[in-house]
Amino acid sequence: MASASSPVLDRWFPSRKPLPEPRLRLFCLPFAGGSAAIYTPWSMALPMGVELCAVQLPGRERRLMEPALKSLPELMDVLMPALTPLMDRPFALFGYSMGARIGLEVARTLKRQGGPKPLGFIAAAAPPPSHNDREPIHTLDDAGFIAKLREYDGTPEEVLQHKELLELILPTLRADFALAWSENGKDTAPLDIPLSVYAGKGDKHVGLDVMEHWRADSTADVRIRHFDGGHFFIRSHGPQVLAAVREDLTRWMTAAT
């Protein structure tokens, strides 16, 4: 059982508090520019026996000096070996925006390699890759890129106004947006696990009609939930998102017993 700490696990899951006999591990993947810290408050609010495993990607917080990764194949090469030791127990995936694209690739990789099957996958605030027609803003010059970041409303204005800080985090933000637009292309066959899709009613970047196309990404049960708020409804309506996560995990754990 993978419960003990190790330098690798501590680096990828800095806020993880191992449970002696977890019923399920929830791997949470962040949005572009985000870190594992956005999920830390969930730790004590998940269903009993669920162990939170919030993933810390390179290029942020304690991993700030590590270069952020720009492509899915590159990320999978280092992320999958970190995840696998913790997949000795039932597990589920949650990804927000960029994190949903990463979570989908994790699920595809496991299926392709004959690995363990997640109990379910929650994809939030992201279009399915087959319908991602958003502008690839990571290709813009700095002025254009920063202007687009303002439109997403995910980076605090004080950060965008802080020249030295912005210079420090801009490479990671660019890499994250490149990653969100990355397409591995090795296996686009539908998954065979339950899929829960979270969509913001006021999301100007991912419309509700686009989110409906996730239904083609799994042959199992697909449910789409609508939340008040824009692209970052996880911030503006956090309690409602967490309640939905609890409901989905409880349903999947019950179905697995």
Residue pairs with C-beta under 8 A, 6 or more apart in sequence:
1 88
1 89
2 9
2 85
2 86
2 88
2 89
3 18
3 19
3 20
4 18
5 18
8 81
8 82
9 16
9 82
9 85
9 86
11 56
11 62
11 63
11 82
12 55
12 56
12 79
12 82
12 83
13 36
13 53
13 54
13 55
13 56
13 82
13 86
14 36
14 54
14 56
14 61
14 62
15 36
15 37
15 39
15 40
15 43
15 52
15 54
16 51
16 52
16 53
16 54
17 43
17 51
17 52
18 51
19 49
19 51
21 49
22 49
22 50
22 51
22 89
23 47
23 48
23 49
23 50
23 89
23 90
23 253
24 47
24 49
24 50
24 51
24 89
24 90
24 91
24 92
24 119
24 249
24 252
24 253
25 50
25 51
25 53
25 86
25 87
25 89
25 90
25 91
25 92
26 46
26 50
26 51
26 52
26 53
26 91
26 92
26 93
26 94
26 245
26 249
27 53
27 55
27 83
27 86
27 91
27 92
27 93
27 94
27 103
27 106
28 36
28 39
28 42
28 52
28 53
28 54
28 55
28 94
28 95
28 96
28 99
29 55
29 57
29 93
29 94
29 95
29 96
29 98
29 99
29 100
29 102
29 103
29 106
30 36
30 38
30 39
30 54
30 55
30 57
30 96
30 98
30 99
31 38
31 96
31 97
31 98
31 99
31 125
31 154
31 232
31 234
32 97
32 98
32 154
32 173
32 176
32 177
32 179
32 180
33 60
33 154
33 155
33 169
33 172
33 173
33 176
34 60
34 96
34 98
34 99
34 154
35 56
35 57
35 60
35 61
36 54
36 55
36 56
36 61
37 54
37 61
38 54
38 96
38 234
39 52
39 54
40 52
40 54
41 238
42 52
42 54
42 242
42 245
43 52
45 242
45 246
46 52
46 245
46 246
46 249
47 246
47 249
47 250
47 253
50 249
51 89
53 86
53 91
55 79
55 83
56 62
56 63
57 63
57 68
57 69
57 75
57 176
58 66
58 67
58 68
58 69
59 66
59 67
59 68
59 69
59 171
59 172
59 175
59 176
60 68
60 169
60 172
64 168
64 172
67 171
67 175
68 171
68 172
68 175
68 176
68 179
69 75
69 78
69 175
69 179
70 175
70 178
70 179
70 182
71 178
71 179
71 182
72 101
72 102
72 105
72 179
72 182
72 183
72 184
73 184
75 102
75 105
75 179
76 105
76 106
76 109
76 184
79 102
79 106
80 106
80 109
83 106
84 115
87 115
87 116
90 119
90 253
90 256
91 116
91 118
91 119
92 118
92 119
92 120
92 121
92 122
92 248
92 249
92 252
93 103
93 106
93 107
93 118
93 120
93 121
93 122
94 103
94 121
94 122
94 124
94 245
95 101
95 102
95 103
95 104
95 121
95 122
95 123
95 124
95 126
96 124
96 125
96 126
96 234
97 124
97 125
97 126
97 180
97 231
98 126
98 176
98 177
98 179
98 180
99 124
99 126
100 123
100 124
100 125
100 126
101 126
101 129
101 179
101 180
101 182
102 179
103 121
103 122
103 123
104 121
104 123
104 128
104 129
104 191
104 217
105 184
107 118
107 121
107 191
107 193
108 184
108 186
108 187
108 188
108 191
109 115
110 116
110 117
110 118
111 117
111 187
111 189
111 191
111 192
112 186
112 187
117 192
117 193
118 193
119 193
119 194
119 249
119 252
119 253
119 255
119 256
120 193
120 194
120 195
120 196
120 248
120 249
120 252
121 191
121 193
121 194
121 195
121 196
121 218
122 195
122 196
122 197
122 198
122 245
122 248
123 195
123 196
123 197
123 198
123 214
124 197
124 198
124 199
124 234
124 241
125 198
125 199
125 200
125 203
125 206
125 231
125 232
125 233
125 234
126 180
126 206
127 133
127 134
127 206
127 210
127 211
127 213
128 210
128 213
128 214
128 216
128 217
129 183
129 188
130 188
130 213
130 216
130 217
131 210
131 213
132 181
134 181
134 205
134 206
135 148
136 177
136 178
136 181
137 144
137 145
137 148
137 149
137 177
138 145
138 174
138 175
138 177
138 178
138 181
140 148
142 170
145 170
145 173
145 174
146 160
146 166
149 155
149 160
149 173
150 157
150 160
151 204
151 205
152 205
152 231
152 232
153 230
153 231
153 232
154 231
154 232
155 173
159 165
159 166
159 169
160 166
190 216
190 217
190 218
190 219
191 217
191 218
191 219
191 220
192 218
192 219
192 220
193 218
193 220
194 218
194 220
194 221
194 222
194 223
194 252
194 255
195 214
195 217
195 218
195 220
195 221
195 222
195 223
196 222
196 223
196 224
196 225
196 244
196 248
197 211
197 214
197 222
197 223
197 224
197 225
198 225
198 227
198 233
198 241
198 244
199 206
199 208
199 211
199 224
199 225
199 226
199 227
200 206
200 226
200 227
200 228
200 229
200 230
200 231
200 232
200 233
201 208
201 226
201 227
201 228
201 229
202 228
202 229
202 230
202 233
203 229
203 230
203 231
203 233
204 230
204 231
205 231
206 231
208 226
211 224
212 224
214 222
214 224
215 222
215 224
223 248
225 244
227 233
227 237
227 240
227 241
227 244
228 236
228 237
228 240
229 236
229 237
230 236
233 240
233 241
234 241
